[in-house]
């Protein structure tokens, strides 16, 4: 039996060898004449990511942590390339007519990385751990009531009330081994332990992490969906600067880049590196505190929306990699109210402020400098507001620090610039979490509350018919747009850079922008 997977200290020589393997992989993994499956097993992909990765606990999965976690852990169901749900760890499933329960049949032959089999007890333990810890996607599971186990392969999830999209939520819930995690729960439900260990069933297991932030994964030989063309290992390397990622692609020290900005991506055309711009459900947002401070004033929020230079941001900063937003959510999602692209109107912005008797206004915008182009977007907005007589102070913040402020509406920043994606191709994934009153203090970015919106979304949650549910989403979005708790600036394409010899680069509905384990060599 394999030992429990864990992070270990990776010495300089070993890390140099692993990163060197990424450098050599341009010759050994995907180059001409080297497409044999055996070469894939010997090679490692080096993947550059950006931003803070503070834990590998699947409960706390975010964009940065998701890059790594989605290769070690799996979910019961997943969305396919056509955005339809399909079984993953669950081979079969059925939603009850009243939308209050879902029955499952687990896939046979699935093993955790210590060699133990996946059972229904592991599913129950995993879901209830999300609920107890109460962070990450736990808010999606508020209607969970219990898991009724028939045997190791069969179980039923029961809900406290009808929830037509609970099955979709499960595409975000990673399953852990009860056998591995429970003995290490300590006083924090194993959150500290899972910062440096893992207990998943995915195609890769955790090998090591060094103090500089590199994370090393090994291909799991007993994976139920084993493919010998999958790379033998993956090294995740934090590189916050787009220019450094670009140069690292060109000199062969990395194989995949997740942090290229549009200008650097454009400059790679005609080189040996490849760049794909993937239409993703992601947007540049500015979240506004709708309860406290100057942005609690509807006139201020309206003026801010009118002042932003959408066309300039798209052409000069994003370099055309996206579209001007038309609604509340990214343009690629369904159920949007009919709308036009937003346009800057400085004269109208000045008039709105003047009519409201607002002058000498000073605001603060928090932003994440490590996110590609965030500084440029923030600086553009600062310039736009100067033209309507508003002073804007720019204050850097780390994303974990920002999330911590959401617990108290009084501490939520006046404005927060964030590039965020909807975690699955279902509008409710954003609407329920970010715009309902009962999520204030957790995932509601703007402390936004509207009883009419709450009622509409509550009705949508129990509506199984997709067309009728879509109509309810549209109704809710229309009202939220009138209230302006957030500025949806641009729908942003995901840029992925990679070297020649790598295939399988495509948008994954449940992974942003791609799932590394989907990549193939040769």
SVG drawing of the C-alpha trace seen along z (x, -y; Angstrom):
<svg xmlns="http://www.w3.org/2000/svg" viewBox="-42 -70 64 72">
<polyline fill="none" stroke="black" stroke-width="0.4" points="0.0,0.0 1.3,-3.5 2.1,-5.8 -0.1,-8.8 0.6,-11.5 2.2,-14.6 4.3,-17.6 7.9,-17.2 10.8,-19.6 12.3,-19.4 16.1,-19.9 17.8,-22.2 19.3,-19.4 15.9,-17.6 14.0,-20.8 16.7,-21.7 16.3,-18.3 12.5,-18.6 12.5,-22.1 15.3,-21.0 13.0,-18.2 10.5,-20.9 13.3,-22.7 14.3,-19.5 10.7,-18.4 10.7,-20.6 13.0,-18.0 11.9,-14.8 8.1,-15.1 6.7,-16.8 9.4,-17.4 9.5,-15.7 10.1,-11.9 9.5,-11.8 5.8,-11.3 6.0,-7.8 4.0,-7.1 7.1,-6.1 8.6,-9.6 5.5,-11.2 6.1,-9.0 9.6,-10.4 8.8,-14.0 7.4,-16.7 5.3,-19.7 6.4,-23.0 3.3,-25.2 3.6,-28.9 0.8,-30.4 0.4,-33.7 -0.9,-34.8 -0.9,-33.5 -1.5,-29.8 -1.9,-29.5 -3.5,-26.0 -4.1,-22.8 -7.2,-22.0 -10.0,-21.4 -12.5,-23.1 -10.8,-26.4 -10.5,-26.0 -10.1,-29.3 -8.7,-30.1 -5.0,-29.8 -5.4,-26.8 -7.7,-25.2 -4.8,-25.0 -3.3,-22.4 -6.2,-20.8 -8.2,-19.8 -5.4,-17.4 -5.3,-15.6 -9.0,-15.5 -12.2,-14.7 -15.9,-15.4 -19.0,-13.2 -20.1,-14.9 -18.5,-17.3 -19.6,-19.4 -18.5,-18.2 -17.4,-20.4 -21.0,-21.2 -21.7,-22.4 -23.8,-19.3 -23.4,-17.4 -21.9,-13.9 -20.7,-11.4 -17.1,-11.6 -16.7,-9.6 -20.4,-8.8 -21.2,-6.4 -24.9,-7.0 -27.2,-9.5 -30.8,-10.4 -32.6,-13.5 -35.9,-12.9 -39.0,-14.6 -39.4,-16.8 -35.8,-18.0 -35.2,-17.0 -32.9,-14.0 -30.4,-12.6 -29.4,-8.9 -25.9,-7.9 -24.0,-4.8 -20.2,-5.2 -17.8,-4.2 -16.1,-0.9 -12.3,-0.6 -11.6,-4.1 -8.7,-4.3 -7.3,-7.0 -3.6,-7.7 -2.9,-5.4 -4.5,-2.6 -7.8,-2.4 -11.1,-2.2 -13.5,-5.0 -16.8,-4.4 -20.0,-6.1 -18.7,-6.8 -16.0,-9.0 -18.6,-11.0 -20.6,-11.6 -17.5,-12.5 -16.3,-15.0 -19.7,-16.8 -20.1,-17.1 -16.6,-18.4 -17.4,-21.2 -20.4,-22.0 -18.5,-22.0 -15.5,-24.0 -18.0,-26.5 -15.6,-28.1 -15.0,-27.9 -18.0,-26.4 -19.7,-25.4 -22.3,-28.1 -23.5,-26.1 -24.4,-23.2 -26.8,-25.1 -29.7,-22.9 -27.8,-19.7 -29.5,-17.6 -27.9,-14.1 -26.4,-11.2 -28.2,-7.9 -25.8,-5.1 -27.2,-1.8 -23.8,-0.1 -20.3,-1.1 -21.3,-2.0 -24.9,-3.3 -26.1,-6.4 -28.7,-9.1 -28.2,-12.8 -31.2,-14.3 -32.0,-18.0 -33.9,-20.2 -35.8,-21.8 -36.1,-21.5 -33.0,-22.6 -33.0,-22.1 -29.3,-22.9 -27.8,-21.1 -26.4,-18.5 -24.5,-21.3 -23.1,-22.4 -21.6,-19.0 -19.3,-19.6 -17.4,-21.9 -17.2,-19.5 -14.0,-17.4 -14.1,-14.1 -11.4,-13.2 -10.6,-9.9 -12.1,-9.6 -9.5,-7.0 -6.6,-9.4 -8.1,-12.7 -10.1,-11.8 -7.1,-10.7 -5.5,-14.1 -8.5,-16.3 -7.0,-17.9 -9.0,-20.9 -9.5,-22.4 -11.0,-19.6 -7.7,-18.8 -7.4,-22.3 -3.8,-22.7 -2.9,-19.1 -4.3,-19.6 -2.1,-22.6 0.7,-20.2 -0.9,-16.8 -3.6,-15.4 -6.1,-12.6 -7.6,-12.5 -8.4,-10.1 -7.1,-12.3 -4.7,-11.5 -1.8,-13.1 -0.6,-12.7 1.3,-15.3 5.0,-14.8 6.6,-17.8 6.7,-21.6 9.7,-23.8 9.8,-27.0 9.9,-29.1 6.4,-27.8 7.1,-25.1 4.6,-22.3 5.4,-18.9 2.9,-16.3 3.5,-12.7 1.3,-10.8 -0.7,-8.2 -0.2,-4.8 -3.5,-3.3 -5.7,-6.1 -9.0,-4.7 -8.7,-6.8 -5.0,-6.3 -3.6,-7.6 0.1,-7.0 0.2,-10.1 -0.4,-12.2 2.8,-13.8 4.7,-11.8 4.8,-14.8 3.8,-18.4 5.7,-21.2 3.6,-24.3 5.8,-27.3 4.7,-30.7 5.7,-33.5 3.7,-36.7 5.2,-38.8 3.8,-38.3 7.0,-39.3 8.9,-36.7 6.4,-34.0 6.7,-35.1 10.5,-34.8 10.4,-31.5 8.2,-30.1 10.6,-31.2 13.7,-29.9 12.0,-26.6 12.1,-26.8 8.3,-26.5 5.9,-24.6 2.5,-26.3 1.8,-29.9 -1.4,-30.9 -0.4,-34.5 0.3,-36.2 -1.2,-39.6 -2.6,-40.5 0.5,-42.5 2.9,-39.7 0.6,-37.2 0.4,-39.2 4.2,-39.6 4.6,-35.7 3.0,-35.5 5.5,-34.1 7.6,-32.5 8.0,-28.9 5.4,-29.4 1.7,-29.0 -1.0,-31.2 -4.8,-30.4 -7.4,-32.9 -10.3,-31.0 -13.8,-32.4 -14.4,-31.9 -17.2,-33.0 -14.8,-35.5 -15.1,-39.3 -13.3,-42.3 -15.5,-43.5 -15.5,-46.4 -17.5,-45.3 -19.0,-48.2 -20.0,-48.3 -23.7,-48.9 -24.4,-49.4 -21.6,-51.5 -19.5,-54.5 -19.9,-56.7 -20.7,-53.8 -23.9,-53.2 -25.3,-56.2 -27.0,-55.0 -26.0,-58.2 -22.3,-57.5 -22.6,-54.0 -24.4,-55.3 -21.7,-57.9 -19.0,-55.3 -20.6,-53.1 -20.9,-56.0 -17.3,-57.2 -15.3,-54.0 -13.7,-53.9 -14.8,-50.5 -13.6,-50.8 -10.2,-52.0 -9.8,-49.2 -10.7,-46.6 -8.5,-47.8 -5.5,-49.3 -5.3,-47.1 -6.9,-43.8 -5.8,-44.2 -9.1,-42.9 -9.0,-39.7 -12.6,-39.9 -15.8,-41.9 -17.4,-44.9 -19.9,-43.6 -23.6,-43.7 -25.1,-42.6 -24.4,-41.4 -22.6,-38.2 -20.0,-37.3 -21.3,-37.5 -20.8,-33.8 -23.3,-32.7 -27.0,-32.1 -30.1,-33.8 -28.8,-37.4 -31.3,-40.3 -31.2,-41.9 -28.8,-44.8 -26.2,-46.8 -22.5,-47.2 -21.8,-49.8 -20.3,-53.1 -18.5,-55.9 -20.4,-59.1 -18.4,-61.6 -20.9,-64.4 -23.8,-62.3 -21.6,-61.1 -20.8,-64.7 -24.5,-65.5 -25.5,-62.6 -23.2,-63.7 -24.2,-67.4 -27.9,-66.5 -27.2,-64.6 -25.3,-67.5 -22.1,-65.4 -18.7,-67.2 -15.1,-66.9 -15.6,-63.1 -12.7,-60.9 -12.9,-57.1 -10.6,-54.1 -10.2,-51.2 -8.5,-48.0 -6.8,-45.8 -4.4,-42.9 -1.1,-43.9 -0.2,-40.2 -3.2,-39.8 -2.2,-40.5 -3.3,-44.0 -5.0,-44.8 -2.7,-47.8 -3.4,-49.1 -7.1,-48.7 -7.0,-50.5 -4.9,-53.3 -7.3,-53.8 -10.3,-54.1 -8.3,-56.5 -7.8,-58.7 -11.5,-58.4 -12.7,-59.5 -10.3,-62.5 -12.2,-63.7 -15.4,-63.9 -13.8,-65.5 -13.5,-62.4 -10.2,-61.5 -9.4,-57.8 -6.8,-56.3 -5.4,-52.9 -4.6,-50.4 -3.1,-47.0 -4.6,-44.0 -4.1,-40.2 -7.1,-38.2 -7.2,-36.1 -7.1,-39.4 -10.0,-40.7 -12.1,-37.6 -11.5,-37.9 -13.1,-41.4 -16.4,-40.0 -17.3,-38.7 -18.3,-42.2 -20.1,-44.5 -18.6,-47.5 -15.1,-46.2 -15.9,-45.4 -13.8,-47.8 -15.6,-50.7 -14.5,-49.3 -12.6,-46.1 -11.3,-45.4 -11.3,-41.7 -11.0,-39.3 -13.4,-36.5 -15.1,-33.7 -18.4,-31.9 -17.2,-28.5 -19.5,-26.5 -21.7,-27.2 -24.8,-27.9 -25.8,-31.5 -27.1,-30.5 -23.5,-29.7 -22.9,-33.5 -26.4,-34.9 -27.2,-32.8 -23.8,-33.4 -23.1,-37.0 -26.5,-38.7 -28.7,-37.1 -29.1,-38.5 -28.4,-35.3 -24.9,-35.3 -23.9,-38.6 -20.9,-37.9 -19.7,-35.0 -19.7,-35.3 -21.8,-38.4 -19.1,-40.8 -21.2,-44.0 -23.3,-43.3 -26.1,-43.6 -29.7,-43.0 -33.0,-43.2 -36.0,-41.3 -37.5,-41.1 -34.3,-39.6 -34.2,-37.1 -37.7,-36.0 -37.0,-35.6 -33.9,-33.5 -35.6,-31.4 -38.2,-30.5 -35.4,-29.8 -33.7,-27.4 -36.7,-25.0 -37.6,-25.3 -36.5,-22.2 -37.5,-23.4 -34.4,-25.0 -36.4,-27.5 -38.5,-28.7 -35.5,-28.9 -33.7,-31.0 -36.6,-33.4 -36.3,-33.9 -32.6,-34.4 -33.2,-37.1 -35.7,-38.8 -33.3,-38.8 -30.4,-40.1 -32.5,-43.0 -33.3,-44.2 -29.7,-43.8 -28.5,-45.8 -30.7,-48.7 -29.3,-48.6 -25.6,-48.6 -23.9,-46.8 -21.1,-45.9 -19.6,-47.2 -19.2,-44.5 -16.6,-46.1 -15.3,-43.5 -15.9,-39.8 -12.4,-38.6 -10.9,-35.8 -8.5,-33.4 -5.0,-33.5 -2.9,-30.3 0.6,-30.1 2.3,-26.8 5.1,-25.2 4.9,-23.2 4.2,-19.5 1.4,-19.9 -2.2,-19.1 -5.5,-19.2 -5.5,-22.9 -9.2,-23.7 -11.6,-25.5 -12.8,-23.2 -16.2,-24.3 -15.3,-23.3 -11.7,-24.5 -10.3,-27.9 -8.9,-28.2 -7.9,-24.6 -7.4,-21.4 -3.7,-20.5 -4.5,-16.8 -6.2,-17.2 -2.9,-18.1 -1.1,-15.4 2.4,-15.1 3.5,-14.0"/>
</svg>
